[in-house]
Amino acid sequence: MPFTEEEIKARVQNGYIVESPEEMTEGYRKALAIQLTVQADTELMSAPSYWMAARHAPSANTQVSAHAIIQDELAHANIAYRLLEDMGISKQKLVYEREPHEFKHPYGFDQPLDNWADLVVANGFFDRAGICLLSDVHRNTSYGPLKRALVKVDMEETFHLRHGEVWMRRLARAGGAAKEILQRSVDWMFPMTVEWFGLPDDRKRHSGQLEYRLKGLTNDQLRQLWMSSTVPLCERLGLDVPAHFDEASQSYVLDYPFPCQYDASEKRWLFEEGRITWGQVFERWKGRGPMNEIYVESIRRSRGQVSSWLN
Amino acid sequence: MEEAVYDVFARKRRAEPLRHIGYVDATDDALARVYAWKTYDEENWFEMCVVRRAHIIPVNRIDGPYAARATGRLGRHAVEGR
């Protein structure tokens, strides 16, 4: 006997673990499919983004570690797409038959990473965001197969983060041009990651992901969690970030209008133009960023040719 | 290119049980071995095996990814175990 929507919500809030698509209600299935698609697309699109940046690696060792991270990201994507396949959603269609703008990764992975500093800050900021989001899912998800799959993912994302933070420290300590270019990367990627966590809680009235216990923390809680690691890190490294800890509210507060507009061609946030609406943010996200088509095509350009050789 | 799903089992040390650690899609057994070894490289495994999912015979469940065969020949005997 399948659950009703109310039954499954009550059960998962009491610790029930869903183990198969047959147990899902339509609402649960839809919410999980969206979550997994965002997760898979994000992991997938990080690969070409990091891969194009890895050519800036300063040594053979750093090339190896950068490419090891890319290999991990592709494996994580593959794992999430396979979970979708078990729910009857075709991995081949998702990867090979969507238009580039239909992918559901965050806007940050539509941007070019132009130098080694961009890559290591992406590891330090974007992968930290990934850890905040996925470790919360790992701890709280009511979907058993995803909980198990995230053991590997969490372990490896921690290595990516360490790679990013170690290199950020190294560039900061070098000072001079190294620190300047690091600061430029921080300047565009800090607000990019803050925005990544999405609508503030007071704007988000209904969350299927929380009701079906597909995650445990709200957008604002996750944003705070990310800042609670990232702001002190940057402060220790002598890097400026537009946020500070507010003693009165015991939380991190942004020192710029949020949300605000982004000039992708200049890789610069337009703080001076003031606050925009979330509608305008969604419009920018929907329009996708400058590398969207290039990244998507780079992961599937040879498929047709190889398939024709084999068939 | 038709691919089948293979489930991946591994253990880190002697005396540990084989544990289900993930899955890969592959066109044949040889590629499944390679994909599993390269995909699940987060540990220095003592033993790793792959099993074609279609070859897994469910005993007591009639749902889930292993239950494709349960809806056929074995379905008559399966017992729901929610």
Interface residues (C-beta under 8 A of the other chain):
Chain A: E19 S20 P21 E22 E23 Q71 A75 N78 I79 R82 E85 D86 K91 P145 R148 A149 V151 K152 M155 E156 S307 L310 N311
Chain B: M1 V5 H20 I21 G22 Y23 V24 D25 K38 T39 Y40 E42 R61 D63 G64 P65 A67 R82
